[in-house]
């Protein structure tokens, strides 16, 4: 009898667990699909390893970053929604900076979206002694949306846009050309033409020919067959020093997918974190467009805010004092801190 009771309990728990897993699994699949990735990728061994690693070591950092970014996450989500960018791309920003508005990388990229100077200027982000728009919450998000939209248009999928965001357009075209060519040779054998294509790609890698030559070669190779699936592109090729994508980029995509899936997991559901599950698309901060002088300490005082908190929302203002700014700049204030004294002061500045 005891054995039967234990067996019944075991199967009850088993079935209950499977039911829960199926519920979460559908949400996880939706995340995978939002990046234009086939749902079968969720069972990819390499992806699962990264996901498990993130779940094991990044829970606290995950929660901390969401809490810190609560004032401006609705603004980012709203901009993504208005521009038809999947909401899961919020976690690209998380992967880049953990929502640290003042984040700086070793390669001198800055801001939530980690723009390099060259890419920032390509999308009209101002960088001078007084301002660095890479750390402007709205301007940098709009630039990231334009950049990602452009990458999606030229590559045809969101996951390639993500990889391009990390390693650059040239590397994506090179990867696609090599993968299509390799798959074709695997099935049909090599020929004089395929050897010529391979030689041109090697010349590009050695910087003996430029991007235009690579692109023309890719357009020809594209006719040989469809692009292989993501697993093929991200696989580790034996005896190849240069993989299709750098190791950093391969992990980067898996990290973003993992972070997006983690947003739906139970570790966020406790008495201290339930608010993190309800980050809406309604603005929580107001944008003021200003010119002329500004003193952040004075503004903070009028808004009943600490200078540190105000500065966190306005990292694009490089110093606490702005002098004679002729071009317009943004100032962000939480709605709950907007006072009549503040509005009167900002009217004078504008």
C-alpha positions in Angstrom: 0.0 0.0 0.0 2.8 2.4 0.9 4.5 1.7 -2.4 1.3 2.5 -4.3 0.9 5.8 -2.4 4.5 6.8 -3.2 4.1 5.8 -6.8 0.9 7.8 -7.1 2.6 10.9 -5.5 5.5 10.5 -7.9 3.4 10.5 -11.0 1.2 13.3 -9.7 4.3 15.5 -9.2 5.7 14.4 -12.6 2.5 15.2 -14.4 2.2 18.5 -12.6 5.8 19.5 -13.4 5.3 18.6 -17.1 2.2 20.7 -17.2 4.1 23.7 -15.8 7.0 23.1 -18.2 4.7 23.0 -21.2 3.2 26.3 -20.1 6.6 28.0 -19.8 7.9 26.3 -22.9 5.3 28.0 -25.1 6.3 31.4 -23.8 9.9 30.4 -24.4 9.2 29.4 -28.0 7.5 32.7 -28.6 10.7 34.5 -27.5 12.7 32.3 -30.0 10.2 33.0 -32.8 10.3 36.8 -32.1 14.0 36.7 -33.4 12.9 34.9 -36.6 14.6 31.7 -35.2 13.0 28.3 -35.7 11.4 27.0 -32.5 13.6 23.9 -32.6 16.6 26.0 -31.5 15.3 26.0 -28.0 16.6 22.4 -27.7 20.1 23.4 -29.0 22.7 22.0 -26.6 24.9 25.1 -26.8 22.0 27.5 -26.2 20.8 25.5 -23.2 24.3 25.6 -21.7 24.3 29.4 -21.9 20.8 29.7 -20.6 21.6 27.4 -17.6 24.7 29.4 -16.9 22.7 32.7 -17.0 20.1 31.3 -14.7 22.7 30.0 -12.3 24.9 33.1 -12.0 22.9 36.1 -13.2 19.7 36.2 -11.2 20.7 38.9 -8.8 22.3 41.1 -11.4 19.2 40.6 -13.5 16.9 41.8 -10.8 19.2 44.7 -9.8 19.4 46.0 -13.4 15.6 45.9 -13.8 15.1 47.8 -10.6 17.6 50.4 -11.4 16.1 50.9 -14.9 12.5 51.0 -13.8 12.1 54.8 -14.4 13.0 54.6 -18.1 12.2 51.1 -19.2 8.6 52.0 -20.1 10.0 54.8 -22.3 12.3 52.3 -24.2 9.4 49.7 -24.5 7.1 52.4 -25.9 9.7 53.4 -28.5 10.2 49.7 -29.5 6.4 49.2 -29.8 5.9 52.4 -31.9 8.5 51.3 -34.3 7.4 47.7 -34.7 10.5 46.3 -33.0 9.9 43.1 -31.0 9.6 43.9 -27.3 12.2 41.1 -26.7 14.8 43.5 -28.1 14.7 45.2 -24.7 17.0 42.4 -23.7 19.6 43.3 -26.3 20.1 46.5 -24.3 20.2 44.5 -21.2 22.9 42.3 -22.7 24.9 45.3 -23.8 24.8 47.3 -20.6 22.5 45.8 -18.0 20.6 49.2 -18.5 23.5 51.2 -17.0 22.9 54.6 -18.7 26.6 55.5 -18.1 28.0 52.2 -19.2 31.4 52.3 -21.0 33.2 49.4 -22.7 36.8 48.7 -23.3 36.3 49.5 -26.9 34.9 52.9 -25.9 31.3 52.2 -26.7 28.9 54.0 -24.4 25.3 54.1 -23.1 22.5 51.6 -22.7 22.9 50.5 -26.3 26.7 50.7 -26.4 27.3 52.8 -29.5 30.8 53.4 -30.8 31.5 56.9 -31.9 31.4 56.1 -35.6 28.0 54.4 -35.5 26.6 57.1 -33.2 27.5 59.9 -35.6 26.1 57.8 -38.5 22.7 58.2 -36.7 23.2 61.9 -35.8 24.0 61.4 -32.1 25.8 64.5 -30.9 29.2 64.0 -29.1 31.0 67.1 -27.8 32.3 68.6 -24.6 28.9 69.2 -23.1 26.8 66.3 -24.4 27.1 62.6 -25.4 23.9 61.5 -27.0 24.9 57.9 -26.8 23.8 58.1 -23.2 20.6 60.0 -24.0 17.8 57.4 -23.2 15.5 58.5 -26.0 18.0 59.6 -28.7 20.1 56.4 -28.3 17.1 54.2 -28.4 15.8 55.8 -31.6 19.3 55.4 -33.1 19.3 51.7 -32.1 15.9 51.2 -33.6 17.1 52.7 -36.9 20.2 50.6 -36.9 18.5 47.4 -36.1 15.7 48.1 -38.6 18.4 48.7 -41.3 20.2 45.4 -40.4 16.9 43.6 -40.5 16.1 45.0 -44.0 19.5 44.0 -45.5 19.9 40.6 -43.8 16.2 39.5 -43.7 15.9 38.3 -40.1 16.1 39.7 -36.6 18.7 37.2 -35.4 21.1 38.3 -38.2 20.3 41.9 -37.3 21.4 41.1 -33.7 24.6 39.5 -34.9 25.3 42.4 -37.2 24.8 44.8 -34.3 27.5 43.0 -32.4 30.1 42.2 -35.0 29.3 44.4 -38.0 27.8 44.1 -41.4 30.9 42.8 -43.1 31.3 39.9 -40.8 27.6 38.9 -41.3 27.9 39.0 -45.1 31.2 37.0 -44.9 29.5 34.4 -42.6 26.5 34.0 -44.9 28.7 33.7 -48.0 30.9 31.1 -46.4 28.0 29.1 -44.9 26.0 28.9 -48.2 29.2 28.0 -50.1 30.2 25.3 -47.6 26.8 23.8 -47.6 26.8 23.7 -51.4 30.2 22.1 -51.6 29.2 19.5 -49.0 26.3 18.5 -51.2 27.7 18.9 -54.7 31.5 19.0 -54.3 33.9 21.8 -55.2 34.4 23.3 -58.6 36.5 25.9 -60.3 33.8 28.5 -59.5 33.4 27.6 -55.8 37.2 27.7 -55.4 37.2 31.1 -56.9 34.5 32.3 -54.5 36.4 30.8 -51.5 39.6 32.5 -52.6 37.8 35.9 -52.8 36.5 35.5 -49.3 40.0 34.7 -48.0 41.3 37.8 -49.7 38.6 39.8 -47.9 39.7 38.2 -44.6 43.3 39.2 -45.3 42.1 42.8 -46.2 43.4 42.4 -49.8 40.0 43.3 -51.2 37.3 45.6 -49.8 33.7 45.2 -48.6 32.2 45.9 -52.1 34.1 42.9 -53.5 32.8 40.7 -50.7 29.2 41.9 -51.2 29.3 41.2 -55.0 30.7 37.7 -54.3 28.0 37.1 -51.7 25.3 38.1 -54.2 26.6 35.4 -56.6 27.0 32.8 -53.9 23.5 33.5 -52.7 22.2 31.9 -55.9 23.7 28.5 -55.0 21.1 27.9 -52.3 19.3 29.1 -49.2 21.1 30.3 -46.0 21.7 27.3 -43.7 19.8 27.4 -40.3 21.1 29.2 -37.2 22.6 26.0 -35.8 24.8 25.7 -38.8 25.9 29.3 -38.6 26.8 29.2 -34.9 28.4 25.7 -35.0 32.1 25.4 -34.1 34.0 24.3 -37.2 36.8 22.0 -36.6 40.3 22.9 -37.9 39.0 26.5 -38.7 40.8 29.3 -37.0 38.2 31.8 -38.2 34.6 30.7 -37.5 31.6 32.0 -39.3 31.0 34.3 -36.3 33.3 35.2 -33.5 32.9 33.4 -30.2 31.7 36.7 -28.6 28.9 37.1 -31.2 27.8 33.5 -30.9 27.4 33.8 -27.1 25.9 37.3 -27.5 22.9 36.1 -29.4 22.4 33.2 -26.9 22.7 35.6 -24.0 20.0 37.9 -25.4 17.6 34.9 -25.9 18.4 33.7 -22.4 17.7 37.1 -20.8 14.4 37.4 -22.7 13.3 34.0 -21.5 14.4 34.7 -18.0 11.9 37.6 -17.8 9.1 35.0 -17.5 10.7 32.8 -14.9 9.6 32.2 -11.3 12.7 33.7 -9.7 11.1 37.1 -10.4 7.9 36.2 -8.6 8.3 37.0 -5.0 7.1 39.7 -2.6 10.0 42.0 -3.6 10.0 41.6 -7.3 6.4 41.2 -8.6 6.6 44.8 -9.9 9.2 43.7 -12.4 6.7 41.5 -14.2 4.5 44.5 -14.9 6.8 47.0 -16.7 4.3 48.7 -19.0 4.7 50.8 -22.1 3.3 54.0 -20.4 5.8 56.8 -19.9 7.1 57.3 -16.4 9.5 60.1 -17.3 8.8 63.3 -19.2 11.1 64.7 -21.8 11.8 68.4 -21.9 13.5 69.9 -25.0 15.8 72.8 -23.9 18.4 75.2 -25.1 20.7 77.5 -23.2 22.1 77.2 -19.7 21.3 74.5 -17.2 22.4 73.6 -13.6 21.5 70.0 -12.7 21.8 70.6 -9.0 19.2 73.4 -9.1 16.9 71.3 -11.3 17.2 68.4 -8.9 16.3 70.7 -5.9 13.2 72.0 -7.7 12.1 68.5 -8.6 12.7 67.1 -5.0 15.2 64.7 -6.5 18.7 63.8 -5.5 21.3 65.1 -8.0 22.6 61.5 -8.4 19.2 60.2 -9.4 18.6 63.1 -11.9 22.1 62.5 -13.3 21.4 58.8 -13.8 18.5 59.7 -16.1 20.5 62.4 -17.8 24.0 60.9 -18.3 24.2 62.5 -21.7 24.8 65.8 -19.9 28.5 65.3 -19.3 28.8 68.0 -16.6 26.4 69.3 -14.0 26.4 72.7 -15.7 25.5 73.5 -19.3 26.6 76.8 -20.7 25.1 78.5 -23.8 23.9 75.4 -25.6 22.7 76.6 -29.0 21.3 73.2 -30.2 18.4 71.6 -28.4 19.1 68.9 -25.8 16.8 66.7 -23.7 16.2 66.7 -20.0 14.3 63.8 -18.4 12.3 64.1 -15.2 10.1 61.5 -13.5 6.4 62.6 -13.8 6.0 62.2 -10.0 8.7 64.8 -9.5 7.4 67.5 -11.8 6.5 70.6 -9.7 5.2 74.0 -10.6 8.5 75.6 -9.5 10.3 73.2 -11.9 8.0 74.0 -14.8 8.4 77.8 -14.2 12.2 77.4 -14.2 12.2 75.3 -17.4 10.0 77.8 -19.2 12.7 80.4 -18.6 15.4 78.0 -19.9 13.4 77.3 -23.0 
